[in-house]
Structures are given as structure tokens and as C-alpha cells.
Amino acid sequence: DEKNRFTSIVRYGQLKYNGEKYTLSIRSENLHYFTQNTYKGTGAEMSELIYFNNKLYTLNDETGTIYEVKHGGELIPWVTLKNDDGNQKDGFKAKWATVKGDKLIVGSAGMAFLDAKTMNIDRDALWVKEISESGHITNKYWDSEYKKVRDAMG
């Protein structure tokens, strides 16, 4: 079904610094990655590419799904992250990722938001997800860690 097929376009480039200035070169070739996984009418909204466990992954910041990126345009769902402690129906708004040891760490915006409908403070973006090579997810509340980052930035 074409109306539920979403495309993410990847452009490869290289940023170089020679000690005086930066130069950017972009390849003319675009790669198209496809998915039919959707959330509220959107899909393939990828926020990060990361190499982990000898595979390339990308994060969908609407569904919380982490996909393995296959050459040729395939996105294979690996794990799906959920908000808060992981026991929520909504997908985690994954914005960044890093590898620490044998774990993939995935985070969000790192700040609380006011829900305009309920007037409640939404703290979902204060969690991080620690994922093992086998796909086991540990949910960690990182309010104090995010505060340290904000404080360090002034």
C-alpha cells in the first residue's frame, strides 16, 4: 500500500578540516530507505545513525523503533522503545544515541514539557534507554544527569 509507505532519503557527504577551514563535499547519489511502519500518519522520521554490534542502526523519533539499516533500502525493525519506564503505549521520542561498552544508549530531548491538554508536566524525555547487544532494554530515569549537562552548558 503506497499511501502507508514512507521514505527516508540519505545523502552521504564528508566534512574535512585542514587546520584553517572546513570543506564539505556531498555525493550526488541519494539512498532511499523505506518502511511501512507508521505512527499517526508519519513514518521514516529518522533522527540518528549509529554503528553498534557490527551493524548500522537508525532511530525513528516518532515510533521509538530502532531499525537495522540494510544496504539497498531495507529498514529491519530491531527493538521498539516506549516512553517513561517502558510500560507505556506511546513510542519513545529517540533523539540521540551513543555506544558505551557493550550497550547502546538512546536518549531524548532531556527536558520536561508542559502538556497543554492536561496541564501536567510530561517527563518522558528525561528517560534514557540502555540496550544490550541481544536487544534487552533497561529504562533509566536521567533527570539528574540531564541537569548536570544543562548546568555545564550555563
Residue frames as a rotation matrix with the C-alpha (Angstrom) as fourth column:
ASP 1
0.582 0.813 0.000 0.00
0.813 -0.582 0.000 0.00
0.000 0.000 -1.000 0.00
GLU 2
-0.185 -0.752 0.633 1.81
0.756 -0.520 -0.397 3.10
0.627 0.406 0.665 -1.28
LYS 3
0.373 0.354 0.858 -0.02
-0.138 -0.893 0.429 5.59
0.918 -0.278 -0.284 0.97
ASN 4
0.971 -0.052 0.236 1.46
-0.228 0.124 0.966 3.85
-0.079 -0.991 0.108 4.04
ARG 5
0.481 -0.871 0.103 4.97
0.871 0.460 -0.171 3.60
0.102 0.172 0.980 2.62
PHE 6
0.961 -0.184 -0.204 7.40
-0.109 -0.937 0.333 6.17
-0.253 -0.298 -0.920 3.94
THR 7
0.560 -0.799 0.220 10.82
0.630 0.238 -0.739 7.08
0.538 0.553 0.636 2.60
SER 8
0.759 -0.495 -0.422 13.87
0.042 -0.609 0.792 8.46
-0.649 -0.619 -0.442 4.35
ILE 9
0.858 -0.471 0.203 16.48
0.199 -0.058 -0.978 9.90
0.473 0.880 0.044 1.98
VAL 10
0.622 -0.744 -0.245 20.13
0.365 -0.001 0.931 9.62
-0.693 -0.668 0.271 2.97
ARG 11
0.875 -0.465 0.134 22.77
-0.098 -0.442 -0.892 11.83
0.474 0.767 -0.432 1.41
TYR 12
0.595 -0.746 -0.301 26.36
0.777 0.437 0.453 10.90
-0.207 -0.503 0.839 2.02
GLY 13
0.795 -0.389 0.466 28.99
-0.110 -0.848 -0.519 13.53
0.597 0.361 -0.716 2.49
GLN 14
0.233 -0.799 -0.554 32.32
0.935 0.341 -0.099 14.26
0.268 -0.495 0.827 4.07
LEU 15
0.967 -0.007 0.255 33.31
-0.086 -0.950 0.301 17.15
0.240 -0.313 -0.919 6.31
LYS 16
0.303 -0.936 -0.178 37.04
0.875 0.347 -0.338 17.84
0.378 -0.054 0.924 6.36
TYR 17
0.986 -0.130 -0.107 39.12
-0.063 -0.874 0.482 20.26
-0.156 -0.468 -0.870 8.40
ASN 18
0.552 -0.826 0.113 42.64
0.573 0.278 -0.770 21.13
0.605 0.490 0.627 7.24
GLY 19
-0.225 -0.640 -0.734 43.64
0.970 -0.222 -0.104 23.29
-0.096 -0.735 0.671 10.22
GLU 20
-0.972 -0.123 -0.198 42.36
0.102 -0.988 0.116 26.52
-0.210 0.093 0.973 8.67
LYS 21
-0.401 0.877 -0.266 38.95
-0.907 -0.421 -0.020 25.84
-0.129 0.233 0.964 7.23
TYR 22
-0.289 0.456 0.842 36.25
-0.020 0.876 -0.482 23.23
-0.957 -0.156 -0.244 6.77
THR 23
-0.661 0.214 -0.719 35.20
-0.747 -0.104 0.656 21.83
0.065 0.971 0.229 3.42
LEU 24
-0.147 0.722 0.676 32.05
-0.307 0.616 -0.725 19.84
-0.940 -0.314 0.131 2.78
SER 25
-0.757 -0.005 -0.654 31.51
-0.643 0.187 0.743 17.52
0.118 0.982 -0.145 -0.14
ILE 26
-0.019 0.848 0.529 28.20
-0.541 0.436 -0.719 15.79
-0.841 -0.300 0.451 -0.82
ARG 27
-0.869 -0.204 0.451 27.82
0.198 0.692 0.695 12.81
-0.453 0.693 -0.561 -3.13
SER 28
-0.646 0.659 -0.386 25.23
-0.754 -0.471 0.458 13.20
0.120 0.587 0.801 -5.86
GLU 29
-0.518 0.435 -0.736 23.87
0.078 0.882 0.465 9.72
0.852 0.183 -0.491 -5.10
ASN 30
-0.267 0.531 0.804 20.92
-0.954 -0.265 -0.142 9.58
0.138 -0.805 0.578 -2.71
LEU 31
-0.903 0.096 -0.418 19.90
0.126 0.991 -0.044 6.39
0.411 -0.092 -0.907 -0.94
HIS 32
-0.169 0.933 0.318 16.23
-0.803 -0.318 0.504 5.81
0.571 -0.170 0.803 -0.20
TYR 33
-0.987 -0.073 -0.146 15.19
0.033 0.785 -0.618 3.75
0.159 -0.615 -0.772 2.83
PHE 34
-0.324 0.945 -0.039 11.62
-0.494 -0.134 0.859 2.54
0.807 0.298 0.510 3.11
THR 35
-0.986 0.166 -0.029 9.28
0.120 0.573 -0.811 1.48
-0.118 -0.803 -0.585 5.88
GLN 36
-0.319 0.945 0.078 5.57
0.080 -0.055 0.995 0.80
0.944 0.323 -0.059 6.21
ASN 37
-0.226 0.193 -0.955 5.64
0.968 0.155 -0.198 1.20
0.110 -0.969 -0.222 9.99
THR 38
-0.319 0.205 0.925 3.66
0.184 -0.944 0.273 4.32
0.930 0.257 0.264 10.81
TYR 39
-0.464 0.259 -0.847 2.56
0.867 -0.065 -0.495 6.34
-0.183 -0.964 -0.194 13.80
LYS 40
0.170 0.660 -0.732 -0.25
0.386 -0.728 -0.566 8.87
-0.907 -0.187 -0.378 13.48
GLY 41
0.921 0.345 0.181 0.26
0.262 -0.206 -0.943 9.01
-0.288 0.916 -0.280 9.73
THR 42
0.575 -0.791 -0.208 4.03
-0.813 -0.524 -0.256 9.52
0.093 0.316 -0.944 9.76
GLY 43
0.880 -0.379 0.287 6.97
0.283 0.902 0.324 7.20
-0.382 -0.204 0.901 9.30
ALA 44
0.352 -0.853 0.386 10.67
0.897 0.189 -0.399 7.10
0.267 0.487 0.832 8.46
GLU 45
0.788 -0.154 0.596 11.44
-0.244 -0.967 0.073 10.15
0.565 -0.203 -0.800 10.62
MET 46
0.545 -0.668 -0.507 14.97
0.746 0.662 -0.072 9.12
0.384 -0.339 0.859 11.49
SER 47
0.972 -0.113 0.206 16.99
-0.192 -0.885 0.425 11.12
0.134 -0.452 -0.882 14.00
GLU 48
0.267 -0.909 0.321 20.31
-0.801 -0.024 0.598 9.27
-0.536 -0.417 -0.734 14.24
LEU 49
0.732 -0.223 -0.644 22.59
-0.250 0.792 -0.557 6.78
0.634 0.568 0.524 12.52
ILE 50
0.284 -0.649 0.705 24.81
-0.938 -0.037 0.344 4.70
-0.198 -0.760 -0.620 14.78
TYR 51
0.083 -0.385 -0.919 27.12
-0.448 0.809 -0.379 1.72
0.890 0.443 -0.105 14.40
PHE 52
-0.064 -0.009 0.998 26.60
-0.978 0.197 -0.061 -0.86
-0.196 -0.980 -0.021 17.17
ASN 53
0.152 0.117 0.981 27.21
-0.283 0.956 -0.070 -4.60
-0.947 -0.267 0.178 17.46
ASN 54
-0.751 -0.603 0.268 28.74
0.126 0.269 0.955 -4.65
-0.648 0.751 -0.126 13.94
LYS 55
-0.179 0.751 0.636 25.53
0.983 0.117 0.138 -3.29
0.029 0.650 -0.760 12.41
LEU 56
-0.968 -0.034 0.247 24.25
0.063 -0.992 0.109 0.11
0.241 0.121 0.963 11.33
TYR 57
-0.281 0.897 -0.340 21.09
0.951 0.212 -0.226 1.29
-0.131 -0.387 -0.913 13.09
THR 58
-0.782 0.154 0.604 18.77
0.021 -0.962 0.272 4.28
0.623 0.226 0.749 12.81
LEU 59
-0.767 0.492 -0.412 16.24
0.500 0.056 -0.864 5.66
-0.402 -0.869 -0.289 15.30
ASN 60
-0.332 0.753 0.568 12.68
0.522 -0.355 0.775 6.61
0.785 0.554 -0.276 14.42
ASP 61
-0.984 -0.176 -0.026 11.85
0.121 -0.556 -0.823 9.55
0.131 -0.813 0.568 16.67
GLU 62
-0.309 0.939 0.151 8.08
-0.858 -0.344 0.382 9.12
0.411 -0.011 0.912 16.30
THR 63
0.560 0.598 -0.574 7.60
-0.387 0.801 0.456 5.39
0.733 -0.033 0.680 16.87
GLY 64
0.433 -0.502 0.749 10.61
-0.832 0.099 0.546 4.67
-0.348 -0.859 -0.374 19.08
THR 65
0.947 -0.073 0.312 11.59
0.168 0.942 -0.291 1.86
-0.272 0.328 0.905 16.71
ILE 66
0.051 -0.968 -0.246 15.27
-0.675 -0.215 0.706 1.19
-0.736 0.130 -0.664 16.14
TYR 67
0.956 0.285 -0.070 15.89
-0.222 0.545 -0.809 -0.24
-0.192 0.789 0.584 12.69
GLU 68
-0.049 -0.929 0.366 18.84
0.319 0.332 0.888 -2.13
-0.946 0.161 0.280 11.32
VAL 69
0.479 0.127 -0.869 19.84
-0.655 -0.608 -0.450 -0.36
-0.585 0.784 -0.208 8.10
LYS 70
0.194 -0.357 0.914 20.45
0.488 0.843 0.226 -2.79
-0.851 0.402 0.338 5.26
HIS 71
-0.719 -0.482 -0.501 22.17
-0.225 -0.520 0.824 -1.80
-0.658 0.705 0.265 2.02
GLY 72
-0.888 0.399 0.227 19.63
0.370 0.331 0.868 -1.41
0.271 0.855 -0.442 -0.73
GLY 73
-0.592 0.640 0.489 16.98
-0.447 -0.766 0.461 0.45
0.670 0.055 0.740 1.22
GLU 74
0.180 0.689 -0.702 15.66
0.341 0.626 0.702 -2.03
0.923 -0.365 -0.123 3.75
LEU 75
-0.439 -0.181 0.880 14.92
-0.753 -0.461 -0.470 -0.97
0.490 -0.869 0.066 7.32
ILE 76
-0.141 0.314 -0.939 14.54
0.249 0.929 0.274 -4.02
0.958 -0.195 -0.209 9.56
PRO 77
0.514 0.364 0.777 12.84
-0.604 -0.489 0.629 -3.33
0.609 -0.793 -0.031 12.94
TRP 78
-0.457 -0.726 -0.515 15.10
0.017 0.572 -0.820 -4.43
0.889 -0.383 -0.249 15.81
VAL 79
-0.565 0.329 -0.757 13.56
0.823 0.163 -0.544 -3.07
-0.056 -0.930 -0.362 19.04
THR 80
0.024 0.614 0.789 10.83
0.334 -0.749 0.572 -0.57
0.942 0.250 -0.223 19.89
LEU 81
-0.861 -0.378 -0.339 11.36
0.461 -0.302 -0.834 1.82
0.213 -0.875 0.434 22.78
LYS 82
0.221 0.973 0.072 8.39
0.716 -0.212 0.665 3.05
0.663 -0.095 -0.743 24.80
ASN 83
0.091 -0.110 0.990 8.03
-0.287 -0.955 -0.080 6.21
0.954 -0.277 -0.119 26.86
ASP 84
0.516 0.139 0.845 8.80
-0.818 -0.212 0.534 6.58
0.254 -0.967 0.005 30.55
ASP 85
-0.073 -0.538 0.840 9.69
-0.766 0.570 0.298 3.29
-0.639 -0.621 -0.453 32.27
GLY 86
-0.894 -0.301 -0.331 8.93
-0.447 0.580 0.681 1.33
-0.013 0.757 -0.653 29.09
ASN 87
-0.717 0.690 0.099 5.42
0.626 0.699 -0.346 0.32
-0.307 -0.186 -0.933 30.15
GLN 88
-0.236 0.609 -0.758 3.63
-0.271 -0.790 -0.550 2.95
-0.933 0.075 0.351 28.07
LYS 89
0.470 0.500 0.728 1.73
0.550 0.479 -0.684 2.68
-0.691 0.722 -0.050 24.80
ASP 90
0.974 -0.066 -0.217 3.46
-0.194 -0.735 -0.650 5.63
-0.116 0.675 -0.728 23.13
GLY 91
0.573 -0.812 0.114 6.80
0.731 0.443 -0.520 5.32
0.372 0.381 0.847 21.40
PHE 92
0.338 -0.598 -0.726 9.89
0.609 -0.449 0.654 7.00
-0.718 -0.663 0.212 22.84
LYS 93
1.000 -0.024 -0.005 11.00
-0.021 -0.716 -0.698 10.20
0.013 0.698 -0.716 21.07
ALA 94
0.435 -0.895 0.101 14.53
0.714 0.411 0.567 8.97
-0.549 -0.174 0.817 20.39
LYS 95
0.984 -0.064 -0.169 16.76
-0.132 -0.891 -0.433 11.93
-0.123 0.449 -0.885 19.51
TRP 96
0.240 -0.965 -0.100 20.34
-0.916 -0.191 -0.353 10.76
0.321 0.177 -0.930 20.09
ALA 97
0.999 -0.004 -0.054 22.39
0.021 0.952 0.305 7.62
0.050 -0.306 0.951 20.67
THR 98
0.158 -0.987 0.031 25.88
-0.941 -0.160 -0.298 6.61
0.299 0.018 -0.954 21.72
VAL 99
0.614 -0.074 -0.786 27.70
0.103 0.995 -0.013 3.38
0.782 -0.073 0.618 22.44
LYS 100
0.155 -0.566 0.810 29.18
-0.962 -0.273 -0.006 2.78
0.224 -0.778 -0.587 25.89
GLY 101
-0.513 -0.416 0.751 30.97
-0.576 0.815 0.058 -0.54
-0.637 -0.403 -0.658 26.27
ASP 102
-0.969 0.198 0.149 28.63
0.248 0.756 0.606 -3.25
0.008 0.624 -0.781 25.02
LYS 103
-0.138 0.955 -0.263 25.47
0.759 -0.069 -0.648 -1.11
-0.637 -0.289 -0.715 25.39
LEU 104
-0.565 0.147 0.812 23.63
0.562 -0.651 0.510 1.22
0.603 0.745 0.285 23.06
ILE 105
-0.503 0.377 -0.778 22.39
0.623 -0.465 -0.629 4.26
-0.598 -0.801 -0.001 25.00
VAL 106
-0.477 0.458 0.750 19.44
0.649 -0.392 0.652 6.15
0.592 0.798 -0.110 23.46
GLY 107
-0.625 0.225 -0.748 18.10
0.568 -0.527 -0.633 9.44
-0.536 -0.820 0.201 24.78
SER 108
0.304 0.809 0.504 15.51
0.945 -0.324 -0.049 12.08
0.124 0.491 -0.862 24.06
ALA 109
0.411 -0.069 0.909 15.38
0.267 -0.944 -0.193 15.88
0.872 0.322 -0.370 24.45
GLY 110
-0.422 -0.675 -0.605 16.43
0.742 0.126 -0.658 15.79
0.520 -0.727 0.448 28.11
MET 111
-0.967 0.149 0.206 13.83
-0.232 -0.846 -0.480 18.22
0.103 -0.512 0.853 29.38
ALA 112
-0.530 0.848 -0.030 10.33
0.656 0.387 -0.648 18.19
-0.537 -0.363 -0.761 30.83
PHE 113
-0.876 0.347 0.335 7.39
0.075 -0.587 0.806 19.64
0.476 0.731 0.488 28.90
LEU 114
-0.652 0.757 0.039 4.02
-0.329 -0.237 -0.914 21.03
-0.683 -0.609 0.403 29.94
ASP 115
-0.750 0.512 0.419 1.16
0.661 0.583 0.472 19.03
-0.003 0.631 -0.776 28.40
ALA 116
-0.929 0.355 0.105 -1.22
-0.334 -0.926 0.179 21.75
0.161 0.132 0.978 27.17
LYS 117
-0.187 0.912 -0.364 -4.25
-0.170 0.335 0.927 19.43
0.968 0.235 0.092 27.31
THR 118
0.397 0.340 -0.852 -3.82
0.630 0.574 0.523 18.12
0.667 -0.745 0.014 30.85
MET 119
0.589 -0.315 0.744 -1.59
-0.494 -0.869 0.022 20.88
0.640 -0.381 -0.668 32.26
ASN 120
0.917 -0.361 0.168 0.61
0.096 0.611 0.786 18.10
-0.386 -0.705 0.595 33.68
ILE 121
0.192 -0.936 -0.296 4.38
-0.902 -0.287 0.323 18.04
-0.387 0.205 -0.899 33.48
ASP 122
0.989 0.069 -0.131 5.50
-0.127 0.845 -0.520 15.42
0.075 0.531 0.844 30.93
ARG 123
0.353 -0.904 0.241 8.83
-0.749 -0.118 0.652 13.89
-0.561 -0.411 -0.719 31.95
ASP 124
0.899 0.063 0.433 9.06
0.145 0.891 -0.431 11.22
-0.412 0.450 0.792 29.22
ALA 125
0.782 -0.608 0.140 12.02
0.005 -0.219 -0.976 12.98
0.624 0.763 -0.168 27.56
LEU 126
0.348 -0.659 0.667 14.06
-0.929 -0.340 0.150 12.66
0.128 -0.671 -0.730 30.79
TRP 127
0.675 -0.078 0.733 14.50
-0.194 0.940 0.279 8.90
-0.712 -0.331 0.620 30.35
VAL 128
-0.160 -0.663 -0.731 17.25
-0.987 0.104 0.122 7.06
-0.005 0.742 -0.671 28.50
LYS 129
0.904 0.416 0.100 17.18
-0.401 0.905 -0.142 3.52
-0.149 0.088 0.985 27.19
GLU 130
-0.214 -0.969 0.123 20.14
-0.889 0.245 0.387 1.20
-0.405 -0.027 -0.914 27.63
ILE 131
0.803 0.547 -0.239 20.04
-0.589 0.661 -0.465 -1.65
-0.097 0.514 0.852 25.10
SER 132
0.065 -0.766 0.640 22.17
-0.308 0.594 0.743 -4.78
-0.949 -0.245 -0.197 25.18
GLU 133
-0.732 -0.437 -0.522 23.53
-0.629 0.140 0.765 -6.50
-0.261 0.889 -0.377 22.08
SER 134
-0.885 0.442 0.146 20.69
0.460 0.878 0.133 -9.05
-0.070 0.185 -0.980 22.37
GLY 135
-0.493 0.706 0.508 18.06
0.125 -0.521 0.844 -6.26
0.861 0.481 0.168 22.44
HIS 136
0.043 0.476 -0.878 17.27
0.975 0.172 0.141 -6.25
0.218 -0.862 -0.457 26.16
ILE 137
-0.071 0.046 0.996 16.10
0.164 -0.985 0.058 -2.75
0.984 0.168 0.062 27.16
THR 138
-0.223 -0.007 -0.975 16.78
0.974 -0.046 -0.223 -1.15
-0.043 -0.999 0.017 30.55
ASN 139
0.366 0.467 0.805 14.91
0.469 -0.839 0.274 2.11
0.804 0.277 -0.526 31.19
LYS 140
-0.318 -0.570 -0.758 16.73
0.948 -0.185 -0.259 4.72
0.007 -0.801 0.599 33.29
TYR 141
0.817 0.573 0.062 15.40
0.562 -0.816 0.138 7.99
0.130 -0.078 -0.988 34.65
TRP 142
-0.102 -0.980 0.172 18.13
0.970 -0.137 -0.203 10.52
0.222 0.146 0.964 33.89
ASP 143
0.830 0.487 0.271 16.78
0.427 -0.868 0.253 13.76
0.359 -0.094 -0.929 35.34
SER 144
0.759 -0.569 -0.315 19.91
0.052 -0.430 0.902 14.39
-0.649 -0.701 -0.296 37.44
GLU 145
-0.161 -0.842 0.515 22.28
0.730 0.250 0.636 13.51
-0.664 0.478 0.575 34.56
TYR 146
0.129 0.287 0.949 20.46
0.890 -0.456 0.017 15.83
0.438 0.843 -0.314 32.16
LYS 147
0.971 0.208 -0.114 20.57
0.237 -0.828 0.508 18.57
0.011 -0.521 -0.854 34.85
LYS 148
0.288 -0.944 -0.161 24.36
0.362 -0.048 0.931 18.19
-0.886 -0.327 0.328 35.04
VAL 149
-0.313 -0.356 0.881 24.58
0.944 -0.012 0.330 18.70
-0.107 0.934 0.340 31.27
ARG 150
0.553 0.594 0.584 22.33
0.634 -0.755 0.168 21.78
0.541 0.277 -0.794 31.41
ASP 151
0.897 -0.247 -0.366 24.36
0.176 -0.561 0.809 23.20
-0.405 -0.790 -0.460 34.32
ALA 152
-0.028 -0.982 0.184 27.65
0.612 0.129 0.780 22.61
-0.790 0.135 0.598 32.49
MET 153
-0.204 0.022 0.979 26.31
0.948 -0.246 0.204 24.46
0.245 0.969 0.029 29.46
GLY 154
-0.964 -0.190 -0.185 25.47
0.244 -0.909 -0.337 27.50
-0.104 -0.370 0.923 31.56
